[in-house]
Amino acid sequence: MSKRTARIELAPADVLYAFSTPKPSARPHFLRLVAANGETLAHSENYSTRANARRASLAWVAAFRDVLAAPATERVNEVTR
């Protein structure tokens, strides 16, 4: 069993809306690759929805497989603000 040394966080982007605020899943989201010590190693562009960001996280898991020694159930930590 390997020790996890980094994690991917999925967080909503801070965006100001002029008229109405969309539901949380429809807001822009971004990904952050965070080291075990809490330092941000990389961050993504904004994705238009949470679902798109989740799909992108699967690509990150494939790309950073050696850094992310996490089981499949712990791929992405969702951050709420």
N, C-alpha and C positions, 0 to 999 in steps of 0.2 A: 504494500500500500504506500503510495507516494504522498508526500506532504504538499499541500497547496501553497504556492508562493505568491500568487497573484489572483485577482478576481476581476470580472467585468461587471460594471454597474450600469444600469439603465435608468436615466433620469429625465424628467420633463425639462424642456428648455424654458428659460425665463423670457416670456414674450408678452408685450403689452397689447391688448386688444381694444380697439376703438369702440366697438358696438356691443358685442356679447362674447362671453368666454365659452369656448367649446368644451364638451365633456372631456375629462382627463385623457381618455384613450385617443382622442382626435387631436390633441395638442402635439406640437413638435417635440420629439425626444432625441437624446443623444446618448452615446456610449462612452464610457470611460474605462480604461485599463488601469487598475490600481494595484500597486505592489503591496506585499504583506505589511510593510511599515507605514502604509497609508499614503505614500507619494503617488501622484498621478503620473503614469508612464506615457499614456497616449489618450487622445480623445478623438471623437468622430465629428463628422458634419452633423447638422440637424436632419433628422428624418421626419417626414410629414406626419407619421402616426406611430403609435407604440408598436403596432404589428410589424411595420417596416423595420423599426429598430431591433425588434426581436429576431427577424430574419437576418439582419446584418450581424447580430451577435453570434449566430451559428457560423458565419464566415470567419469571424474573429477567433472563435474556438478552434477552428481548423488551422488558422494561420499561427496562432500562439499556443498550439497544443503542448509544446515542451515547457512553456512558462506556466500554463494553467493546468496543473495536475489535479483537476477536480473531477469528481464523478459527474455523469451526465445530468443528474438531478440538480446540481449546484452550478449550472453554467452561468446564469445571470442573476445578479442581485438587483432587484428593483428598488430604487430610491424614491421615497415620497417626500414632497416638500409642501 
